[in-house]
């Protein structure tokens, strides 16, 4: 959940800005919005998308490290010998 909380807001912002840039492009095409506004929005959107890509990269690296740690712990726990129970049977 912590990984999602770090990346999700940026992903939504990047998507929202891309949609807004597209809509402003339509306004420029009809002549109701100046082209500099669309160009500025494009540059802002590009920056946010690159930052989002970097954040997602870091989150995925952390997730991969966590999964490897879980795999190591699972391998260690499965390699331990079985412990006899109170009934005399072995438990894993």
N, C-alpha and C positions, 0 to 999 in steps of 0.2 A: 504494500500500500504506500510505503514511503517513496518508492520509485515512481509510482503513478502520480503522487502529489507533487513531485518535483518536475515531471515532464508534461503532464496533462495541461496545465494552464498555458504553457508556452505553445503547445501544439494547437490549442484552440485559438490563441491569439494569432498565430501564423495563418491559420485557415481563415479566420475572420478578416484579417487584413488583406489576404489574397482576394477574397470575395469583394471587399470594399474597393480595392484597386480595379478589379474588373468592372464593377459598376461605374466607377468614376471614368473609366475608359469609354464607356458608352456615353456618358455625359459630354466628354471631350468630342466624341464623334458627332454628336448632335449640335455642338457649339454652345451648350449651356454652361459648361465648366471650362475654365482656362487649362491649357495643356500643362502648365507648370505644376498645377495642383496634382494632376495624375502622375507626373514624373516624380514629384516629391514623395507621393504615396508609394510609388513603386520602389524607390530607394529605401524608404522606411520598412516596407514589407520584405525586401530582400535582406536587409540587416536582421530583422526578426527571424526570418526563416533560417538564415545561417546560424544565428545564435541557438535557435531551437534544435537544429541538426547537431550542434556541438553538445548541447545538454543531453539530448537523446543518446548520443554516442557515449557520454560519461555514465549515464544511467545503465545502459546496456553492458558496459564494462563491469560496473559494480554488481549487476545481476549475475553476470557470468562468474565472477569471483565467488559470489554467494553460493551459486549452484555447485561449483567445484568443491567448496567447503562442505556442503551438505553431502556430496558424493563421498568425500574422504571420510567424514564421520560415519556414514552408513557402512562403508567398507570396513572401518575399524570395528564397529559394533558387531558386524556379521562375522568378523574373523575371531572374535572372542569365543572361548570354549563355553559349552552349555553348562548351566548351573543346575545341580540336582535340586528338585523341589522337596517339600516336606513329605510327599507321598512316595518319594524314591524315584520318580520319573524325571528325566532330564527336560529342562525348559530352555528355550533359546533366548 
